[in-house]
Amino acid sequence: MKVAVVGATGLVGTVMLKVLAERNFPVTELIPVASEKSVGKKLSWKGKEYTVHSLEQAIAAKPQIALFSAGGSTSLEWAPKFADAGIFVIDNSSAWRMDPTKKLVVPEINADALTVGDKIIANPNCSTIQMVLVLHPIHQAYGIKRVVVSTYQSVTGTGVKAVQQLENERNGVQGEMAYKFPIDKNAIPQIDVFMDNGYTKEEMKMVNETKKILRDDSILVTATCVRIPVMGGHSESVNIECERSFDIADIKTMLSNTSGVTVKDNPANFEYPMPLIDADGKDDVFVGRIRRDESQKNALNLWIVADNLRKGAATNAVQIAEYLVSHLLVQPS
């Protein structure tokens, strides 16, 4: 089982390597791939040293699976080349997510839609993944009419440059700016660029990806996405209006029994999910503050937190790869 990790030296790529090791993914040969300036450098993984490859070298090595986390332009150019060579590409960028010919996959929800013909598989947006894991069982049981979500997103979602900006500001150091404004002690209500409708691309990703993953275009979704000076995970305040009536106790029980979801909901004892306390370094999505919306019939509010670099990116991609290995890839005898 040869596995290429494209963008292996980046923030998400580094976590992908960590998750592959932690989950004992059956890698017989690792092919780390990075930009031209990193080609030839050495990288350590599971006690061994590996040479960083170019994209051309990676294709020539013929891996069965390539995990991509190198940005949309790289994916648009190179994912088809890998796919033409018979390699399964699991892409973490936004390049292929809304392509009607490509599957957008959260394994706990819709991995069953994958076939051997799906050579380019899209990994959803980090903020979408953690939300749909919670929405899915609720939608199946009660039918979701509308979702209103406000996000509080970690600087790690922007990348190393943003983490450095936050650390510089906290230490009183002048340095390169990932954002137009200071991020420490601030909240920036813009993630990605603005579109003609006044929403950002991040907000519209949540709208469109949710419908595609849940396979229901009738769900109404509106989002406001905000960057805050936090590391460890993204948080979301979510209001859900259902088609049918529900009991809050049943919602809590159902979510407690949902794979990949941990319920932490005991406000009387100050128990609710937080990025630093609960999500950082974890693969589960945490949900709490589960309560009825008293202003609207058949509606509820809840709070969702997850490590955006793990389940929001790397872990979800590796879980897709695990599904390919167990269901679609023929193993040599």
Secondary structure, DSSP 8 states (H G I E B T S, - for coil): -EEEEETTTSHHHHHHHHHHHHTT---SEEEEE--GGGTT-EEEETTEEEE-B-HHHHHHT--SEEEE-S-HHHHHHHHHHHHHTT-EEEE-SSSSTT-TTSEE--HHHHGGG--TT--EEE---HHHHHHHHHHHHHHHHH-EEEEEEEEEE-GGGT-HHHHHHHHHHHTT-----SSSS--TT--B---S-B-TTS-BHHHHHHHHHHHHHHT-TT-EEEEEEEE-S--S-EEEEEEEEESS---HHHHHHHHHTSTTEEE--BGGGTB---IIIIITT--SEEEEEEEE-TTSTTEEEEEEEE-TTIIIIIHHHHHHHHHIIIII-----
